Amino acid sequence: MGFGRPAARLRGNRRCGGEVWLMNLVDRTEELSVMESMLGACGAGRGGVLWVNGAVASGKTALLRAFGARATANGALFLQATASETERVLPLGVLGQLLLGADLLEADAERATRLVELVAKDAQRHGTPEASPALAMKVIPELCGTVLKMSEKRPVVLSVDDVHHADGQSLDCLLYLARRLDVSRILLVLAGNSGFPDGGQRLQVDLLRLSGVRNIRLRPLGRQGVADLVSALGPDLWQERKLVADLYRVGGGNPLLTQALIEDQRISDAAALVPGDAFAQAVTTAVYRSDVSARHIVWGLAVLGSDGSLAELVEVLGTTREAVQRGLRALNEAGLLDNGRFRHEAGRTAALRSMEPAHRAHLEARAAQVLHEHGAAATVVVRHLVAAEPVDAPWALRTLLDAAERALADDEIEFALTCLRTARDSGADAGQSLAVKAELTRAGWRVNPSAAAQNLPELTAAALGGRLGTRHVDELVGHLLWFGKVDEALDVVGAAEQRGAPSGPDGTTGAGLDSTRRWIACAYPGRPGSVVARREGTARHDDAGHTGDLARSPHQRTANLIETVLEEADEGVVVRAEQILQSTRLDDRTLTALVVAVRSLVLADRLDKAALWCDTLLQEATERRVPMWQALLSSAKARMDLRAGRLAAAEESARSALTLVPAEGWGVAIASPVTTSLHVNTALGRLDEAAAHLAVPIPDPAFQTPDGLLYLQARGHYYLAAGRPYAALDDFHTCGDLMIRWNFDLPALVPWRTDAAQAYLSLGDDDRALNLAEEQLALAGPGRSWVYGVSLRVMAGALAPRQRLPLIGEAVEILQERGHQFELARAIADLARAHRELGDGGRARALARKAQQLERECGVPAPRTKPVAETGSLPDERPWNAHDTRGTAVELTEAELRVATLAADGYTNRQIAEKLFITISTVEQHLTRSYRKLAVRRRADLASRLSSVAVPCGGEEGVHGGVCDRLRAV
């Protein structure tokens, strides 16, 4: 350390800093007056000591710097130092700072440096923070003599901030000078925190015995002081009276906190006071500038929050009641607290963030233990356990599990997961660890089942070994089924049966496990043995009678409903479905039953009831913020909207379902939203987008479920729209074979015969189409179901125009009555086509307009057409000019045009092949390319899209007498 002339530069910087602080000094006029008075006495030869006392961050530093600027302006030598807690062990550290600014002559500087180094080496040799008393008695007079000598030339002001942190031998030097102030022009200005026992208190006691000592106690700013500070720092905020009141309430009159709040408000757009980053930093600064005991009190209060009492705080800190009360008084005075509580939650948050993570974790653990011993509620204790270091105590694990259960009941999923993860990491034994992982799986399933699936192998092994609780076994079976692990689920059930373990709410082995097996058979009807299991379960159900259905488990009631769908009339399905919906609360165990009930209403053609219940359940799931529930119900809503013909709504619901839970979390159920999206995009003619959905992987076990059947049906319709009728037939017949084999041939689910009939119609095989449609009508029964209406429309396509009219007319009535808008639009379009072929143009045009209007209501975009004035034709007869996605013109080749023209004229693929002397496969390929180029989705749309333009063909005779009709898409 050197004390020579380079320090002059530092002095200049400090002087500039003092001017800045002087600008922001408010409400300290009286204190500055006392200080100037003592400076005047010092100049007249009467030195003194001024003790500036105040709470942490109360403005002591600002006051010292402001006074230093005035003292320097009056010709005094102002020497300043700031003591630090970390430098308390540095001998003569404070005095060294003071001499640094003294601008000593070279000889004096060398002597001072030598003396300070001598003391430091002696202290190091003895292993103590201070030199030996003998050396100190020799060095202190020499060093202080240097200061006394400087005071002979001009008044000297020695300013020490945070003097309570000063090293002991610097304090001895200050006392040495204080005893000689009567004969020197030296003014000691010492600032320290009030309210805490430390080294500064000893100095203050010794000084009080001397004459010429005065004390200034800085109080927090009053309301006027806060207003003055606002005026100085934020003149644009001066008129806000409410702001001044809020600043005083949150900042407590503490200058540091108040200035930070003003800074936050200046950069904030909020009308009300919102503490921000500056306030948080100010709180952290105040905490670390406080006494050690005060710092720990602040942290203890921040950890305990508003629930902690004084007795609990004392136990958490491991100190005395008197020490805590003394610290609280000091912190109240500083404005950090108000009556022992944080003035704003932002202050508590900043205090928590100011802690080292390890220390906070330790303090949280201590708080959890103390609160538990004082009988605090589990919801209070657990908030500390999740933030604490691991607590190896039985009560801690029980508390975490109880809190997680309560959080799940209150739909606080993230907090429940936090509790369970903490419990998992708490060092529980093997049995407890399994229970925790089972609960983690249940809670995680609500958010994303894929994240919870990692625990399934361990839980399955435990269940097979008899080490998993009954409730967890039942939940495990559901999770395994979700991911298509049917074999493992049946193994778990079999293991439970062998042990005689109860399953289900009734606690009986037979009934509970029977209902589980029966539910598996219904959920996976394509599973070998499912038909027998359903039949046996149904027989037992019939023997037991239908009474008491409300008391049965969700699995039992859902299985009963599915059997009713397969065997009874629509009214029986509606009754059972509404019984479930009206008497069942939405939760993890009942969600599947509720979704099946809604879908059953759709199968029963009660779309209005299905929509009401689905919207009600989806709203509840949304309000309770459970993503998996929302996703499943959105998927169910998408299927219902699709059946009703609300294509845009169906697409939105399916997209929402896959957004809420990613595809990998859906397990075998992924087939449901993908199927809806595939159906919608195919119906809208967006074949490329439909093909993208075909790229989504569907797990193989999904094709043992009803959703797998629906996926095959949707894919078949995509193939049909893409001009691949043979591929479509393969899917439709596969679907039919599976449904018959499973004893699940339910037309309301998948009318595969009608679907196949449409494919045969596109191939020109009217006889097969007619037979399949008639068979489907017979199976649909005498009721006016949507299947009956669609089958009538398809069967009409195999007949002559005049024979079609009554069938399509009846189909229109049924579909209109049932509310299937898109199928209704297709039926009316077919009716218009039949009238056109019979020469009734007026009727055909009216029906075509109605069909187009219905399609628009379903979300089908209207084709872009030229005005009637340009074409001379009515809307259903207008030639259509399409644009491809790039906006450039495209053309059909001559071969494609020939095939498309004949197809539009009503020729079947076989007839086209015979007429043009090509194979049926070539016809299909040409049609596929034509559909894609023209952006059409079915054969019936070709007629309204083709615009014939005679173009020379180089002498080759085309379809129409020496010219080829070339379609130009402009």
N, C-alpha and C positions, 0 to 999 in steps of 0.2 A: 504493500500500500504506500502511495506517495501523497504528500499534502501540498505540492507546489502550485505554480501559477495556472496550469491547464484547467484548474477548477473554475476559473473565471467564466469560461464558456457555459459550464453547468449552472452557474449562478444566474446567468442571463436567461437561460431556458426556464428556470424556476420562476423568474420574475414574470415572464410572459404567461406561464401557467397561472400565476397568482392573479394576473389581470383578468384571465378568463373566468376564474372562480369568483372574482369580485363582481363580475357582471351578473352572476346567478345568485348572489348572496342576498337573501331577503329576511326580514323579521329579526335582524340581529343588530339593530342600531344601538341599543343600550349596551350590549356586550362590547361593541367596537369603541364606544365612548369610554368605558372603563379601561380598555387596553391602551387607548391613546393617552389617557391620563397617566397611567403608569409609565408609558414611554417618555412622557414629558418629565416625570420625576426622575427617571433614569438618566436623562440628559443633564439634569441639574445635579447629578452626583448621588442620587438616592436610588440604589438598585432595588430590585424586588423579585418576588416570585408570584406568578399568576397561574393558578391551577384551573384548567378548563375541563369541566366534568360533564359527561353526557352519555346518553345511551348510544349503542352502536349505530353508525350511519346517521347520526343526528346533526351533522354539519360541522363537526369539530375541525376536520381537515380544511374545509372551505374557509372557515373563520381564521385559522392560522395563516393560510396563504394570503387571504385578504389583508390581514394585519401586517404580514411580512412585506407586502407591496407598499403599504403606507409607511412602515418603519424605514424601508430603503429610501423612499422618497424624502424622508426627513433627515437623511444623512447617517442613519444608524447602520451598523454591520449586522445583517440578518443571516444567522447560521441555522440551518434546519436539518433535522434527522427524523427518520421514521423507524421506530422499533418494529421488530418482527418476531413472531413466535418461533419461527424456524432458526433465527439467529440469536436466540437467547443464550445459547451455549458459547457464543463467540465473544471472548474477553475484549472489553472496551470497544465493541462493535458500534454502539451509538455514538460514543465520543469520537471515534474515527470518522463517522459521517459528518459530524459537526466541524471537525478540523479540515475536512475535505473542501469546504467552501470558504475557508478562512484566508486564502490567498497569502500564505505564510512566506516569509523570506526563506531563501534556500537553506540557511543554517538551521533556522527554527523547524522547517519541514523535515530535514534529515533527522534532527533530534527527536521529533515527535514520532516519526516512522520507526526509529530504533527502539524507542520506549514501548510502543504498541507491540512490536514484534517480540521484544523481550518478555512481555507479559504473556503473549500467546504461547511461546515456547515453554515457559515455566508451567503454564496450565496443562500443556500437552504432556510434559514430563511427569507431572503428578497425576495425570488422568482425571482431572477435575475441570469444570467450566471456568474456574477462577484461579489466578496466580496465588502464590503463598502470601499470607498477610504481611510478612516482612518486606517482600518485594513491592507489594501494593502500596505500603506506606511510603516507599521511596519514589515510586513512579507517579502516583496520583498528584502530589504537590508539584512536580516538574511540569506535567501536562497542564494542570490547571493554571500554573504560573504563566504559561503561554497565553492563555485566554485573558488572564488578569492584565497582562502586559498590553494586549490589544485594546482593552477597555480604556487605557490611559490616553489613547489617541482619539477615540470616538466611542459613542455608546454601542454596546454589543447586545444583541438579542439572540438568545439561544432557544430555539423552538424544537421540542421533541413531541412528535405525534405518536399515539399508542404507547405511551410511556410505561404502561403496565406490562409490556412485553420486553422492556429493556433488560440488558444483562446486568448482573449485580455490581460489577466494578464500574460501569458507566454511571449507575445510580450513586455509587460512592463519590464519583467525581462531581456529580450535580449537587450532592449534599455539601461537599467541600466548598464549592463556589457559593452555595446559598448562605453558608455561615460567614461569608466575607462580603456580602452585598452592601453593608453599611459604608464600606470604604472603596466601592468600585461602581463603575457605571455599566452594570450587567443586569439584564432583565431575563429571568428564566420563564418561559411560557411552556407549560407542560399540559398535554391533553391525554386523558385516559377514559376508559369506559367505566361507567358507574354500575354499582350493584353486584360486583363479583369480587371475591377475595383472591388477590393475586399479589405479585411483586409490587405493583403500583400502590397498593394500600399501605405497605410499609413505608414507602417514600413519603406518601401523603401525611402519615402520622408524624414522621420525623420533621416534616416541613412546618406542620401546624405549631410546633413549639417555637418557631422563629418569628421575629417581627417582620413586617413588610410582606406578608403572604396574603394573597387574596384568592377567593374562589369564585368561579363563574360556572353556573350549572345551565347547560343548554336544554331548553324544553322543546318538545315537538312544535312544529308550525301550527299556528291557529288557522281558523278559516280565512282570515284576512291575509295571513302569510301565504296560504295556498293560492288565494286569488292573485296576490302579487307575483307569485311564481308563474302562474298561468299567463299573466300579462307580460312577463319578461320573456318566457320561452315560447308561448303560443298566442300572440296577439289576436290571431284570427279566431281563437276560442274564448276570448275574454268575455263575450256577452252571454256565454252559456252558464247561467247560475246553477242549473242542475248538475252540470259537469263539475263545478267546484265542490258541490256537496258530495258527489260520488268520489272525487279524488280524495277528499278528506276522509271519507268512510273507508275506502280501500287502502289508501296509503298511510292512514293513521298520523298524518302530519310529519312523517319521516321524509326529509328532503330528498334522499337518494331514491326512495320508492316513488315519491310524488313526481320527481323529474322523469323517471322511467315511464310512469303512466302517461304523462303528457306527451312523451316521445311516441309511445304506442298509439295514442289518440291522433296525433298529427299525421301518421301514415296509414291510419285505418279509415275505411269508408263507412264504418258503423256509426249510427247516430248515438247509441249508448256507449258507455265506457266499457271497453273490452281489453283487459290486460293481455299483453303479448310478450314477444321475445325480450324486449327491453326490461319489462317488469320481472320476468323470470330470472334474467341475469342479475338484476339488482337484488332480488331475494337471495340468490346464491352468494353474491358478494357480501351481503349483510350477515348471512349465516357463517361464512368462513372468517369474517372479521370479528365475530363474537368470541367470547370466552369459550373454552372447551366444554365446560359444563352446560353453557347456554346452547351451544351447537347440538349437543346430544339431546337436550330437552326439546329443541325444535324438531329434530329427527324423530324422537319418540312420539311427539304429538302428531307429526305427519303420518307415521305408521299406524297409530291407533285410530286416527280420524275422530269423527264427532262422537263415536260410541265409547271412547275410553274415559274412565274416571281418574281423579287425582291418585287414588290408591293404586289403580292399575298402572298408571304411568310411573309411579315410584318403583313398583315391582319390576316393570319392564327394564327400567334404567339401572336397577340395582343400586340405588342411592337412598338418601334420607328424604323424608318429607319436607324438612326445613330447606334443604338445598334446592329441591324442585320448586318450592314456593318462592324462594328468593330469585331463582332464575326466571320464573314466570312473571314476577313483578318487573324485572328488568326488560324482558321481552315485550311486555305490555307497554312500558314506557317508550321503548324504541319504535313502537308502531307496527311491529311485525305481528303482534297478536292483539286481540281485543278480548279482555276477560278470559284469558287463557285459551282462546280459540283463534284459528286463522281468520283473518278478515275477509278473505276470498278464497275460493277453491283453487284459484290459480297460484296462490301463495303456497298452499299445501303441495300442489303438484310440483312446483319448482323446488321445494324443500326435499321432496322424495328424489327428484332427479339429481340433486346435488350430492347424494350419498354414493359412496362406492358400492357397486353391486353386491360384493361379498358381505359388507357390513349391513346393508339393507336386508339381505336374505337372513342373516343372523338375527337381526332385530325383529323381523316378521315372525320368525320361529318363536322367539321369546314372547312376542305379543300373543301369538296363537295359544301358547301354553298358559299364559297368565289369564287370558280371557276364558279359556276352557275351565280353568280352576275356579274362576269366579262365576261360572254358570252361564256364560253368554250363549246366545242362540247359535246353532250350528252354522246358519247362514252368515253370521258375523265372524265366527272363528275361521271358517273356510276361506274367507277373503284373504286372510293372512297366510294360511297354509299353502295356497297356490303360489304365493310370492316368496315363500320361505325356503331355506335350505331343507333338505330331507329331515323329517321329524320321525324318528323311530320309536313310535309309541302306539299301542293298540287303539287308543281313543282317536288318534289322528286319522287312521285309515277308516274307521267307522264314520267319522265326521265327513270325510271326503265323499264316501259312498252315499251317505244320507243326503248331502248337499247336491250331489249329482242327480239323484233320484228326484229331489224337489225341483231342481232346475229343469229337468226334462218335463216334469209335470207342468211347469210354468212356461215351457217352450223356450227356455234360455239355452239353446243347444250349444253354443260356443262355450258358455261358462261350464256347462255339464262336461263337455269334452276336456276343458282345462282341469277340472277337478279330477276326472278319471285318469288323465295323463299324469297328474301329480301323484295320485294313488299308485299308479303303475310303477313309478320311479321311487316309491317310498320304502322299498326293501321288504315288501310283504312276502309271506311264505308261499309255497307252491299252490296251496288251495286258494288262498286269498288272491293270488296273482291271476288264477284262472277266472275267478269271479269278476275281477276288475276288467280283464280282457273281454269277457262276455258282455259286460256293460258298455265297454268302449265300442264294441261291434254294433250293439243296438243303437247307441247314440250316433255313431258315425254313419250308420245306414241312413239316417234322416237327412244327411247332407250329401253324401256321395258313397254309395255302397262299395265302390272299387277301393276306396281308402280303408274301409273296414274289413275287406276280404282277407287281409294279410293274417288275421288271427284265426281264420277258419280251420286250417290244418291242425293247429295245436288244440283248438276247442273240440274238433272232431275226434282226435285221439283221446282226449280226456273223457268225452262222452262215451266212447266205446269201452274205455276202462272203468266206467262207473264213477268218475271223479268230478262230474259236472252236475250242478243242481238241476232239479226238475224244471223250473221255469226257464233256465238257460238252455236246457235240452230242447224244449219246445221252440224257443227262438232260433236256436241253431238249425233246426230242421227247415224253418222258413228261409233262413239265409242260404242254406245249401240249395234249396229248390230255386231260389232267385237266380243263382248262377248255373243252374242246370245240372247240379251234382246230385242226381236222383238216387244213384246207387248208394252214395255215402249217406244220404238222408234216410233211406230205408234201412241201412245198416245201423244207424243211430236209433231208429225206432225199434228195430229188432233187439238191440242190446237193452233198451229200456224195458221191453216186454219180458226178456229173460230175467231181469232183476226184479220184475214186478213193480217197477217205479211208476207212480201216477203221472199222468200227463193230461193237461187241460184243467180248467177251473174247477171241475167237479172233484178232482183229486182221486178218481178211480182209474185203475189201470186199463180195464177193458174198454170202457166208453171213450176215454181220452185217446188212447192209441188207435182204436178203431176209427175214430173221427179223423185222426191225422192220416192214417192210411187211405181212407176214403177221399180225403181232400187231395192227397197226392195223385190218386187215380183220376180225379176230376181235373186237376191242374195239368196233368200230363196224360191225356187220354190215349196218346200214341205209345205209351210205355207198355211193354209186354206184361200182361196180367192186369192191366188197368180196367179192361172191360169186366172181368170177373170180379175184381175188387169193388167196382161201382155197383155191380148187380147184387153182390152179397151185402154191401152196405145199405143199399136201398131196401133189401128185404128186411134187414134188422130194423131199419127206420120205419117201415110199414108196420112191422109187428109191434113196435113201441107206440104206434099211433102218432097223430099229428099234434096232439096236445102238448103243451109245455115247450113249444118251439122257441119261445122267447128266452127260455132258460138255458138253451143249448149254447155250446161254444161257437165262436165265429166260423171255425172250420166246418162244424156240423151243419150250421145253418146255410153256409155257402154251398156245400155239397148238395144239400137238399134242394136249394134253389136251382142248381145246375140240372139236377135230375128232373125237376119240374119243367124247366125249359125244354128238355129233350122229350118229355112224355105228355105234358098236359097242354090244355088250351091256353091262349094268351092271358085270359083273365086270372087263371091260377098263378101264372108267372107274375103278373102285376101285384096281386095280393101279397105273395111271399116277398117280392122285392121291396114293396113299401113297408112291410113289417120290419125288415132289416133296416131300412133307411130311417124309419121313424123311431126305432128303439135302440139304435146303436150310436154311441159317441165316437167321433173320429179320434183314433189313436193308432199306435204302431200295430197292435194286434188285430184291429178291426178294419184297417184301410183296405185290404184286399177284398173283404166281404162287401164293403160299401161300393168299391169299383165294380165288382161283379154284379151287384144289384142294379147299378146304373146301366151297365151294358145289357143286362137282362131286359130292362125297360125298352132299350133300343131294339133288341131282337123281337120284343112283343109289339113293335111299331107304336109305342107310346112315346114319341119323340118329345112331346110337350112336357110330360112328367119327367122324362130323362133330363131335359134341359134345365128344368127347375131345380131338381136335386143336384145335378152336376154343378151348376152355378153356385148353389148354396154351399156345397162342400168345398169347392175351389176357393170361394171367398173366405171361408173359415181357415183353410190351409194357408192362404196368403196372409191373413191377419196374424196367424200364429207363427209365420215365418219359418216354415219347414219345407225346404227345397224339394225333398223327395216326394212328399205328399203333393205339393203343387205340380210336380212333373207328371206323376201318375194320373192325377185328375185332369191335367191339361191334355194328356194323351187320350183319356176317355172322352173329353169334350171334343177333341179333334175328330174322333171316330163318329161321334154323334152328329157333328156339323157336316161331315162328309155324307153320312146317310141322308141328312136333310137337304143336301145339295148346296150348303153354304160353303163353297169351295175356298173362298178367300179366308173365311174364319177358320176353317179346318186347317189350312196351311199355316196360319198364324199360331194356332194352338199347338200344332205339332212342332213348329220351330221353337216355340217357348219351352216345350217339354225338354227338347234336346239342349236348350241353352241353360236351363236350370240345373240339369245333371248331364254331364258329358256322356258320350256313347258308351265308353268303357264301364260306366257305373250302372248300366241298365240290365246287365245280364241277359237272360233269354227274352226279357220284356222289350228289348230294343226293337224287336220285330213290329211292335205296335205303332210307335210314331213314324218309323221308316215306311211302314205299309201305307199309312195315311198320306204321307208326303208323296209317295210313288203314285198312289191313286190320283191325287190332286193334279200333279204335274202332267200325268198322262191325259187326264180329262181336259186340261187347259192347252194341250198340244205342245207342251214344253218338254219334248222328248229328251233333249240333251240333259236337262236338269233331272228328269226322271232317271236317266241312265246313271247319273252321279249318285243317286240314292241306292241304286242297285250295287254300287261299289262298297257300301257300308257292310262290314262283315256281320253275318247273322250266325250265332252259335248253332251248332248242329242240334242240340237238345230243344231248341226253339221249334223245330219242325215236328216235335211230339206234342205241341200245345195248339190250342185254337188260334193263337196269333200266327203260328206258322202256316196254318191253312189260309188265313187272310193274306199273308205275304205271297203265297203261291198264286192266289187269285189276282192280286194286284200286279204281280209280274206277268201273268198271262195277259192281262189287259194291255200292259205296256207292249208286249210282243205283238199283240193284235193291232195296236195303233201304229206300230213301227213297220207293219206289212209283213210280219212273220207269223202267219196263222198256224203253221205246224208247230212252232215252238209254243205258241199260246195253248194249242190243244194239249200238248204234252203236260203243261202245268195244270190245266183244268182237269184233265183225266187223272193226273196224279193226286190232285186234291180230292176228287171224288173217290178214288180207290182207298185213300187214307180214311176218309170220313165213314165209308161203309165198313172198313175193317175195324175201326174204333167203335162202331155202333154210335156214331156221332153225326149221322147224316141229317143235318139240320139246315133246311133251305134258308131260314132267316139269317143264319150265320154266313154261309157261302152257297148261293144257288149255282153250283158248278155245272149243272146240266144246261141251264140257261146260258151261262158263259160259254160253254162248249158249242151250243147251238149258234151263237153269234160267230164263232170261228168257222163253223161249217158253212154258214151263209156266205162268209167272205170267200170261201173256196168254191162256192157254187153248188155245194152238196145240200140242196134244199130238203131232201127226204130225211137225211140224218138230223138236220136241224129241227125239222118238224117233229120227229119222234122224240128227241130230247126235250123239246119245249113242252110237248104234251105230257111227258113223264113228269117234268118238273111241276106242271100245273096240278097233276093228280096228287103229288106229294105235298104241295102247298096247301091242299084242302080247300074247302068251300068258302073260307073266309076271304074278305077283300084285303089281303095283305099286299105289301109293296112287291113281294116276290111274285105274287099272282099277276100284278099289273105289269111288271117288267117282262115276265114270261109271255104274257099275251102280246106285248109289242114285238118281242123277238119272233114268236111263232107267226105273227102276221107277215114278217119279212119273207117267209117261205111261201107265201100265197100270192095269188093274183091280186091286182090293185083293188078290184071291187070286193073281193073277199076280205081284204085287209081292214076296210073301213069300220065294220062293227067291232072287230077285235081291238083295234087301236083306240076306237072311241071309248070302249069299256076300260082300257088301260089308262086312258087320260082321266076318266072319272075316279078310278081307284087311287092313282098317284096324287091327284089333286086333293082327294079326301085325306090321304095319309100324310101329306105335307112333304113329299119327296120332290123338291123343285127341279133338280137337274134331270132326273129321270122323266119328270113331266115335260120338260123342255124337249127332250129327245123324242118322246112319244108324239108331241104336237108337231115336231119337225117331220117325223115319219108320216103323220096324218096329212100334212101339207104336200108331201111328195106324192102320196097316193092320189090326192085330188088333182094334182098337176098331171099325173099320168092318165087320169080319166078325163082330162080336158077342162076341168073346172078351175080356170086360172084365177078368177076373183077370190074364190074360197081359199085356194092354195096360198095366194099372196097374203091374205089376212092372217092365216094360221102361221105362215112363215114369220111375219112381223111379231106375232105373239111369242113364238119360240125364241126369236132373237132377244126380245125383251126379258124373257125368263132367264136366258143364258147370261145376259148382262147382270141381272139381279144375283145370279149365282157366282159372279166374279169372272165370267168368261169375257175376255176383251172382244169388243165388236170388230169385225173385219173392216179395214180401211177401203172405202169405195168412192167412186166418182159420183158427183151429183146426178140426179135423174135427168136433168136437162141435157147432160153430155152423153148419156147412155141410151136414153129413151126407154128405159126398162125400170120396173119396180124393184124394190130392195132385194127380194128373193130371187130375181132373175138377172141381177147386175153382174157383168163380168168383173173379176177381182184381180187387181194388180198388187202383188206383194213385194216387200223389200226383204232382202236377206239381212243378217245382223251387221254387215259391213256397209250397207247402203249401196252396193254395186249391183248392176243388172245380172241376172242369172237366167239360163235357158234350160228347158228340157231337151234332151236329145230326141231325135226322131223316133227311136225305138221306145223311149220312155213316154213320149207323147202318145204314140199309138196305144200303148197299154193303158195309160191313164184315161184316154178318151173313151176306150171301150169299157173300162171299169166304171166311169161316170155314167155311161149309158145303161148300166145295169147288168153287164155281162159278168159272169163268175170267172174266177181264175182259170178253171178248167176250160170254159168256153172261149176265153181269150187265147189260151194256149192252142186250142184246136184251130181257131180262126187264123192265128198268125204263124202256125206251124213251129211253135217253140215249146219248151218244157214248162211245166207249172212252176218249177223252181226259178226259171228265168223270169216268169211273170212276177213272182214275189219279189225278186231282186229289183226289177224295174219300178214296181210300186213303192218299195222301201225308199229308193232314191227320190222318187217323185214326191212322196209325202214329206221327206226332209226338205227338199228344195222349195216346195210350196207352203211349208209350215202348216200342214193339215194333219189331223189326228185320226181320221177315219174315211172310209170309202165314200160315205154320203156327202162329204164336204167337197169332193172333187168337182161336181157339176157347177157349183157356185164359184169355183176358183178358175175354171178354164176359160180363156179368151182366145178364140180361134182366129189366126191371122194367116192368110194364104201366102206361102213363101215358096218360090221355085226350088226344086230339089234336084236340079241337074238332070232332068229327064226321067228320074226314077219315079215310078208310080207309087204314090203313097196310099194312105188309107182313104183319102177323099179325092179320087180322080185326078192324078197327076200332080198334085201339090201336097206338101206336108204341112199339117197344122202344128205350128211351133208356138209353145207358150212362152211368152217373154214376161219375166217378173221385173218390173221397172222400179 
